[in-house]
């Protein structure tokens, strides 16, 4: 039960993009518990002492919710049956920093230091859901006997109290260290999204999107609808370039990019997250459907020509002539790389395109057949039924899109 509850807790926090860690001697990696804020502000910070203080100050059988000096929120509790181990959740924030906290930071470390701390906040997850803390409480309470479990909320919780060492605030590296670290983390997540999209891996892309969700953007990307749309336009461009690397033909890239450009232009600010996720998923789908990176340049050229000219008269001889090679060589090369014959591929693509047209238009079966390059409607009907298991008319009746 304890192991299951901890795993559930980890999964919930991962879904919210909130860090979790076990704090236990010798406290390796503890300096990253707040994304490196204390480490940047005080290079001489006593991490061993901090770790021991956490173990001492977190009561047994108790979940502690704590807000620290910089208004970062954490939750922590001793892990049952694990000696000297505190489970630490966080950091997260509940909204913009208070004016009092900003003024305190400005007094303590000056304008440049305060600006660096604000950049740090761009990488901390904002959680405004009132049920978030209740969820943590409900799961953690499963680890302890009901009659012994306690909940404590503390502001300025002793181990988290932190007053930066003034000796280090005039050092130039500090003024860049925090902003650079947050930018590096954000760009790493962005890179993961684009790499996953270029592979057509929607699950990995969406996981990276959720992790990217903990970052906020300063400057040109916050505030007005224009700024939010500008950020989405940039993401649309990056996704377009990502699938270009996968040898998706420019025709398809232009279609999806132009369609999302129009949606971005007409989007409401509250639609930003949903539209981003839709974009990422569909760009991944385009890679899975249209990527030709595993084929030779000759086969890439032939496949693109077929897909973009299904209404034309396509033959092995004409396609081979287009590539300046013999028909027999093209036939063997195409079968070797795709696992299907050239004629079968052409017919499959024609029937697939015909099925789309039947679903979305009221064109006659003869007109649809002609649009995909088959002039004999009877032959088209026979091919369609063999491939789809039903006649074109029946297919339209069952798959008509309204």
C-alpha positions in Angstrom: 0.0 0.0 0.0 2.8 2.4 0.9 4.7 1.8 -2.3 1.5 2.1 -4.4 0.6 5.4 -2.8 4.0 6.9 -3.4 3.9 5.8 -7.0 0.4 7.4 -7.4 1.8 10.6 -5.8 4.8 10.6 -8.2 2.5 10.2 -11.2 0.2 13.0 -10.0 3.1 15.4 -9.5 4.5 14.4 -12.8 1.2 15.3 -14.5 1.4 18.7 -12.8 5.1 19.0 -13.7 6.1 19.3 -10.1 9.4 17.8 -8.8 9.6 15.1 -6.2 12.7 13.8 -4.5 13.8 11.7 -1.5 15.9 13.6 0.9 18.2 11.2 2.7 21.9 11.1 3.7 24.3 11.8 2.1 21.9 14.3 0.4 23.2 13.9 -3.1 21.5 16.2 -5.6 19.8 18.2 -2.8 21.1 21.4 -4.3 18.6 21.0 -7.2 15.5 20.7 -5.0 14.6 24.4 -5.8 16.0 24.3 -9.3 19.3 25.7 -8.1 18.1 29.0 -6.6 19.9 28.7 -3.3 23.0 27.4 -5.0 23.2 30.4 -7.3 22.5 32.9 -4.5 24.9 31.4 -1.9 27.7 29.2 -3.3 28.7 28.4 0.3 25.3 27.2 1.3 25.4 24.3 3.9 23.6 21.5 2.1 24.5 18.9 4.7 23.1 21.1 7.4 20.0 21.9 5.4 19.3 18.2 4.7 19.8 17.3 8.4 17.5 20.1 9.4 14.8 18.9 7.1 15.0 15.4 8.7 14.8 16.9 12.2 12.0 19.5 11.6 9.5 17.4 9.7 7.4 15.6 12.3 6.6 11.9 12.0 3.2 10.9 10.6 2.8 14.5 9.4 2.3 16.2 6.0 3.9 19.7 6.1 2.9 22.3 3.5 5.4 25.2 3.7 5.9 28.5 2.0 9.5 29.7 2.0 11.3 33.1 1.8 10.8 33.6 -1.9 7.1 32.5 -1.8 7.9 29.0 -3.2 5.6 26.3 -2.0 6.7 22.8 -0.9 5.1 19.7 0.7 7.1 17.1 2.7 6.7 14.1 5.0 8.7 11.3 6.4 8.5 8.2 4.3 7.2 5.3 6.5 9.5 2.4 7.0 12.4 4.3 5.5 14.9 5.6 8.0 16.1 9.2 7.7 14.1 9.8 4.5 11.9 12.8 3.8 9.8 12.9 0.6 9.9 16.5 -0.8 7.4 17.8 -3.3 7.9 21.2 -5.1 8.6 23.9 -5.7 5.4 25.5 -7.1 3.9 28.9 -6.9 0.2 29.9 -6.6 0.4 33.0 -8.7 2.5 36.1 -9.3 4.9 37.2 -6.5 3.6 39.7 -4.0 4.8 43.3 -4.1 6.2 42.8 -0.5 8.3 39.9 -1.7 9.6 41.8 -4.7 10.5 44.8 -2.5 12.3 42.5 -0.1 14.3 40.9 -2.9 15.2 44.3 -4.3 16.5 45.5 -0.9 18.5 42.3 -0.3 20.2 41.9 -3.7 19.6 45.0 -5.7 18.0 45.5 -9.1 20.1 43.1 -11.2 19.8 40.3 -8.6 16.1 40.9 -8.3 15.7 40.7 -12.1 17.6 37.4 -12.1 15.2 36.0 -9.4 12.2 37.1 -11.5 13.7 35.1 -14.4 13.9 32.2 -12.0 10.2 32.4 -11.5 9.6 31.9 -15.2 10.7 28.3 -14.7 8.5 27.5 -11.6 5.2 25.9 -12.2 2.2 28.0 -11.3 -0.6 25.9 -9.6 -3.8 27.8 -9.0 -6.0 24.7 -8.6 -7.6 24.8 -5.1 -7.8 21.0 -5.2 -4.0 20.5 -5.7 -3.1 20.5 -2.0 -6.2 18.5 -1.2 -5.0 15.8 -3.7 -1.6 15.6 -2.1 -3.2 15.4 1.4 -5.5 12.6 0.3 -2.8 10.5 -1.2 -0.2 11.0 1.5 -2.8 10.2 4.2 -3.0 6.7 2.7 0.6 6.1 4.0 -0.2 6.5 7.6 -2.8 5.2 10.2 -5.7 7.6 10.1 -5.6 8.3 13.9 -2.0 9.3 13.7 -1.9 11.4 10.6 -1.6 15.2 10.9 -1.6 18.1 8.5 0.5 21.2 9.2 0.7 24.4 7.2 3.6 26.8 8.0 4.9 30.0 6.4 8.6 30.6 6.8 9.2 26.9 7.8 12.5 26.8 9.6 14.5 24.6 7.2 13.3 26.7 4.2 14.2 30.1 5.7 16.9 31.6 3.6 18.7 34.9 3.7 21.2 35.2 0.9 24.8 35.8 1.7 25.4 39.4 0.6 29.0 38.8 -0.2 28.1 37.1 -3.4 25.6 39.6 -4.9 28.2 41.8 -6.6 29.7 38.9 -8.5 28.8 39.1 -12.2 28.3 35.3 -12.6 25.4 35.4 -10.2 23.5 37.9 -12.4 23.6 35.6 -15.3 23.6 32.2 -13.7 19.9 32.0 -12.8 18.5 33.4 -16.1 20.9 31.2 -18.1 19.9 28.1 -16.1 16.2 28.7 -16.7 16.7 29.4 -20.4 18.8 26.2 -20.8 16.1 24.1 -19.1 13.3 25.7 -21.2 15.2 25.3 -24.4 16.0 21.7 -23.5 12.3 21.0 -23.2 11.6 22.8 -26.4 14.3 20.7 -28.1 12.6 17.5 -26.8 9.3 18.5 -28.3 10.8 19.2 -31.7 12.9 16.0 -31.7 9.8 13.9 -30.8 7.8 15.6 -33.5 10.5 15.0 -36.1 10.1 11.3 -35.2 6.3 11.4 -35.2 6.4 10.3 -31.5 3.2 11.9 -30.2 3.5 10.4 -26.7 7.1 11.8 -26.2 6.1 15.1 -27.7 3.1 15.5 -25.4 5.2 14.5 -22.3 7.7 17.2 -23.2 4.9 19.7 -23.7 3.6 19.0 -20.2 7.0 19.5 -18.8 7.3 22.7 -20.8 4.1 23.8 -19.1 6.0 24.7 -15.9 7.8 27.6 -17.7 6.3 31.0 -18.2 7.6 33.6 -20.6 8.7 37.1 -19.9 9.0 40.1 -22.2 7.6 39.7 -25.6 5.5 36.6 -24.9 3.2 37.6 -22.0 0.3 39.9 -21.5 -1.5 40.9 -24.7 -3.3 38.6 -27.2 -0.8 39.8 -29.8 2.2 38.6 -27.7 0.5 35.2 -27.0 -0.2 34.8 -30.7 3.3 35.7 -31.6 4.6 32.9 -29.4 2.2 30.4 -31.1 3.3 31.6 -34.5 7.0 30.9 -33.6 6.0 27.4 -32.3 4.1 26.7 -35.6 7.3 27.7 -37.5 9.5 25.5 -35.3 7.1 22.5 -35.8 7.1 23.1 -39.5 10.9 23.0 -39.6 10.9 19.9 -37.4 8.9 17.8 -39.8 10.8 19.2 -42.8 13.8 17.3 -41.3 11.8 14.1 -41.7 11.5 14.6 -45.4 7.8 15.5 -45.4 7.1 17.2 -48.8 6.7 21.0 -48.7 3.2 20.6 -50.1 2.0 18.9 -46.9 4.0 21.2 -44.6 2.5 24.3 -46.2 -1.0 22.9 -45.8 -0.7 22.2 -42.1 1.3 25.3 -41.4 -1.1 27.6 -43.2 -4.1 26.1 -41.5 -2.7 26.6 -38.1 -1.6 30.1 -38.9 -5.2 30.9 -39.6 -6.3 29.3 -36.3 -3.7 31.2 -34.4 -4.9 34.4 -35.9 -8.4 33.7 -34.7 -7.6 32.1 -31.4 -8.7 33.4 -27.9 -6.0 33.5 -25.2 -7.7 30.8 -23.2 -7.3 28.4 -26.2 -3.5 28.6 -26.2 -2.8 25.3 -24.4 -5.4 23.3 -26.4 -4.3 24.7 -29.7 -0.6 23.9 -28.9 -1.4 20.3 -28.0 -3.5 20.0 -31.2 -0.6 21.3 -33.3 1.9 19.0 -31.8 -0.3 15.9 -32.2 -1.2 16.7 -35.8 2.4 17.5 -36.8 3.4 14.1 -35.4 0.6 12.5 -37.4 1.9 14.2 -40.5 5.4 12.7 -39.9 3.9 9.2 -39.5 1.9 9.5 -42.6 4.1 11.5 -45.0 7.7 11.1 -43.8 10.0 9.7 -46.5 13.3 9.9 -44.6 13.8 6.1 -44.7 13.7 6.0 -48.5 16.3 6.8 -51.2 16.1 10.1 -53.1 14.7 8.3 -56.1 11.9 6.6 -54.2 11.1 9.8 -52.3 10.7 11.6 -55.6 8.5 8.9 -57.0 6.2 8.7 -53.9 5.9 12.5 -53.8 5.0 12.7 -57.5 2.4 10.0 -57.1 0.8 11.5 -54.0 0.6 14.9 -55.5 -0.6 13.8 -58.9 -3.1 11.0 -58.3 -5.5 12.4 -60.9 -2.9 12.0 -63.6 -2.1 8.9 -65.7 0.7 7.3 -63.7 2.7 4.4 -65.1 5.9 2.6 -64.3 7.4 3.8 -67.6 6.6 7.5 -67.1 7.8 7.5 -63.5 11.0 5.8 -64.5 11.6 8.3 -67.3 11.1 11.1 -64.8 13.9 9.7 -62.7 16.1 8.9 -65.8 16.3 5.2 -64.9 14.9 2.0 -66.4 11.4 0.7 -65.5 12.8 -2.6 -64.3 15.3 -0.9 -62.0 12.6 1.4 -60.5 10.2 -1.5 -60.0 12.9 -3.5 -58.1 14.1 -0.5 -56.1 10.5 0.5 -55.1 9.6 -3.0 -54.0 12.8 -3.4 -52.1 12.4 -0.2 -50.1 8.6 -0.1 -49.6 7.7 -3.8 -49.5 5.0 -3.3 -52.1 4.9 -3.0 -55.9 4.6 0.4 -57.6 1.2 -0.3 -59.1 -0.2 -1.6 -55.8 1.1 1.6 -54.1 -0.6 3.8 -56.7 -3.9 2.0 -56.4 -3.8 2.1 -52.6 -3.2 5.8 -52.6 -6.0 6.4 -55.1 -8.5 4.4 -53.1 -7.5 6.1 -49.9 -7.9 9.5 -51.5 -11.2 8.5 -53.0 -12.5 7.4 -49.6 -11.6 10.9 -48.2 -13.5 12.6 -51.1 -16.5 10.4 -50.6 -16.6 11.3 -46.9 -16.4 15.0 -47.3 -18.2 15.8 -50.6 -21.3 15.0 -52.6 -19.5 14.3 -55.8 -20.8 11.4 -57.9 -18.9 8.1 -57.8 -17.8 8.6 -61.4 -16.5 12.1 -60.6 -14.6 10.8 -57.6 -13.1 8.0 -59.7 -12.0 10.5 -62.4 -10.5 12.8 -59.7 -8.2 10.1 -58.5 -7.2 9.0 -62.1 -9.5 6.1 -62.7 -11.7 6.7 -65.7 -13.6 3.4 -65.7 -16.2 3.7 -62.9 -16.9 0.0 -62.9 -13.3 -0.8 -62.5 -13.0 1.8 -59.8 -16.0 0.3 -57.9 -14.5 -3.2 -58.1 -11.1 -1.9 -56.8 -12.8 0.1 -54.0 -14.8 -2.8 -52.8 -11.8 -5.1 -52.8 -9.7 -2.6 -50.8 -12.4 -1.2 -48.4 -14.8 -4.1 -48.1 -17.8 -2.1 -49.3 -18.9 -0.2 -52.4 -18.2 3.5 -52.7 -21.9 4.4 -52.2 -22.1 2.3 -49.0 -18.9 3.7 -47.8 -20.2 7.3 -48.2 -23.4 6.4 -46.3 -21.4 4.9 -43.4 -18.6 7.5 -43.2 -20.2 10.8 -44.3 -18.7 13.7 -42.5 -21.2 16.5 -41.6 
